[in-house]
Amino acid sequence: MKLVRVNLGPRAYDIEVASGQLAQSASFFQARHPGRHAVLICDANVRAPYGEPLAAALSKNGYRCNLLAVPAGEATKCTAQAEMLWNSLLECRTDRKSVVIAVGGGVVGDLAGFVAATFGRGLAFFQVPTTLLAQVDSSVGGKVGINLPAAKNMVGSFWQPTGVVIDLAVLQSLPRREYVSGLAEVVKYGMILDATFFEYLESVVPQLLARDEVVLERVVARCCELKAQVVEQDEREESGLRAVLNYGHTFCHAIETVSGYGRFLHGEAVAIGMVQASQLAENLNRIEQSLTMRQLNLLQALELPTTVAGLDPQQLLAAMQHDKKVEHGKLRFVLPTRMGHVELVSGVSPEVVLEVLQS
């Protein structure tokens, strides 16, 4: 078992990375929050395998539990589902001492965290991520929110979890497409922060695809460490440092928005977005083509998509105008300068972006 600490003063918390500990996680929650009423929010896919067993385990340990389920999929991150959950919390007699536990992937973590942040002006919540993407990225850092039809993650808050429980064993039953999708965020961390880690990923492709738990423990813990380091320095994206975590995401979010949040999994869109961001950096003479090819080769080896067809470049460019990194109407992109380092670049002309989208 590995424990990663996110040092945020009074909002500090632990991330526990282990295998097979989900059923015994009541002690983790009890040690970090005094309340004994837990509202578990999960999606329909994980209710039976993880939500119900966790609720039963908590009940045996003295918790009053309510289990709420939402539909699976990105479209669930919406105002209608948030309102449904707010009303359900009322029906569950939720009070300020209650705790919300998000059980599922990034969609559930974002939605349940947003509901926790806004109900009663803020409830404690724990993250129990059951997808690789959520384990290495979205469950850590306190970004919670929902989508608008025209813009992803536009409504939300910074609301840090009280703790994160990562059980690697749940990844063994994850559908292959979902699992592989999460590997895109893993590659991202090597690109933006740790060249040595990227090189390690290149050396363990077969083990990653085979879901080797020894390799996964190292990979997941390292991603959490890297994200914690960034969040500790720029919790609320005020200095610009935390923006590096959005490498590839300006393209990614535009792809997801224009395709209707259904054609691509988030990690798949991230993989395409990273390649496009690297191509943009090439066109701006910031990097050599070899760096783009190195990313492309690793992503393809990990069975991730690296190109997109059938989406209108002008619609993609318009969607980018809603990106949260836009400043005074100007597009800003996170672009690589070398392996393990990226920068936030302002003033990129739409014409140069269109060249990438049309290529």
Buried (B, 14 or more C-beta within 10 A) or exposed (E): EBEBEBEBEEBEBBBBBBBEBBEEBBEBBBEBBEBBBBBBBBBBBBBEBBBBEBBEBBEEBEBBBBBBBBEBBBBBBBEEBBEBBBEBBEEBEBEEEBBBBBBBBBBBBBBBBBBBBBBBEEBBBBBBBBBBBBBBBBBBBBBBBBBBEEBBBBBBBBBBBBBBBBBBEBBEEBEEEBBBBBBBBBBBBBBBBBEEBBBBBBEBBEBBBEBBBEBBBBBBBBBBBBBBBBBBEBBEBEEEBBBBBBBBBBBBBBBBBBBEBEBBBBBBBBBBBBBBBBBBBBBBEBBEEEBBEBBBEBBEBBBBBBEBEEBEBEBBBBBBBBBBBBEEEEBBBBBBEEBBEBBBBEEBEBEEBBBBBEE
